[in-house]
Amino acid sequence: MPTPTPNNVRKPCLFCTEKISYIDYKDTQFMRRFMSPHAKIMASKKTGTCGKHQRMVATALKRARHMALLPFVAA
């Protein structure tokens, strides 16, 4: 029987590991990675982003929605 993995192990932040300092709101394919199928912003626990970058992701998603690049709700 395999040993169970601990539940408190977090994924490393994608933006910290890749040293990404700016999240481009115009890159919709990349931004969809942080949205649920219902077009909600996914939690940092689910995506693995740190707090600093989660705030940047949320701002970028809101900008993309305002510019009508991403939907507010799923159709």
N, C-alpha and C positions, 0 to 999 in steps of 0.2 A: 504494500500500500504506500503511495507516495506521501511525502510529508506535506502538510498544508502550508500555504504561504501566509505570512502575517497580513492582517487586514490594514495595518497602519503604514504600509510602505507606499509612498507617494511617487507618482511618475515625475521625472525631471521636467522642468519648465522648458518648452520648446524654444521660446524666445531667448532664454538665458543660455542654453546650450549652443544655439546657432548665432548668438550675439547679435540679435535683431533689435535695433533701437527704435525703429519707427514702424508702425503697423499701417499699411496703406489701405485705406477704406475702399479704393477703387478696384482692388484685387478681389472680386466677388467669389471666385472659386476657393480661394484661401479662407475668406471670411465665413463661407458656409460650413467650414469645418467646426466652427465654434457655435453653430446654431443647431437646435433640435429639429426634427422633422416638422414640428408645429411652428417653426420660425421663432422660437424663444432662444434667448442667450443661455448657453449651457453653463453650469456651475464650474468653478475652477477645480473642484474636487474631481469632476468628471473628465475635464480636458487636461488637467495637470499643470495649468499655468499658475505662476506665483501671483500674489496679490497685486503687485505693481503692474504686471502685464495684463492681468485680468481686467483692471480698470481701463487700460489702453484698448483692449479688445472691445469692451463694452462701448467706449466712446466711438471707436471706429465703426462698429456695427450700427450705432445710432446715426452716425453721419451718413453711412451708406443707405440706410432706410430713408433718411430725410431727402437724399438726392435721388430716390426711387431706383437705386441699384439693387436693393434687396427688399423683400416684402415685409410688411409689418406683421401679417398673419399668413398662415398657409392657406392656399386656396383649395 
